[in-house]
Amino acid sequence: MEEKPGRPICVKTKVGANKLEAMVDMGVDNVYILKELVDEINPPYKKEKGYVKGVNVNSLPIHGVS
């Protein structure tokens, strides 16, 4: 894919039978994705309850951990 200055690097990828575009970020400890995307691509994960909170955002529920 074409890299654009000041924009994140994205790659075309495939999870199971689902094709999608993913952002490359090598400087993080955790990666969070929307539950709706998890429901769509169906990766393996363990159900878990809790909350995550970032800077300047509301707490969001955790549905599982992969």
N, C-alpha and C positions, 0 to 999 in steps of 0.2 A: 504494500500500500504506500501511497505517497505521504511523506512526512512534511508537515507544515509547521513553520516556526511558531512557537508559542502555543501550540496545540498538542494534546496528548497523542502518543503513538498508539494507533489501533491496528489490529490484525484481524483478518478473516479467519475464523476457526469453526470447529464442529464439535458439538457435545452430543454424543449418541448420534441420532439421525438428524439433529437440529443444527443448521448453519446459522452463525451469528457473528457479530463484530465485537471484539473485546479490546478494552484499553489495556496497554502494557504499563505496569507500575511495579518496579522492582524495589521500591523504597518503603514498603508498608509491612506491618506485622500481621494485619488482618484484612480480609477482603469481604465486603458486604454486598449482597445482591438482593434485589426485590423479590419478595415471596412469589409475585406473579410470574417472574422469569423462572424461578425454581420450579413452579408448577408446570410451566411450559416445557422446559428442557429436561426436567426430572433427573437431576444428578443424585447420586447416593448421599444421604445425610442422616444424622441421628437427631431425632426430635429433642428439643431442649427449650426450656422456658427461661426468660430473663429479659433484660433491657440493655440497650446500648445507647450511649449519649456522646455526641460529638460537640465540638465548640460551636456556640451560637445556633444550635438546633435543638428541637424537642427530643425527648427520649423516644426510642422506637422499640417495639417488642422484638425479641429474638425468637425465631420459630425452630431453628435447628443449627447444627454445626456439622460441617463436612471435613 
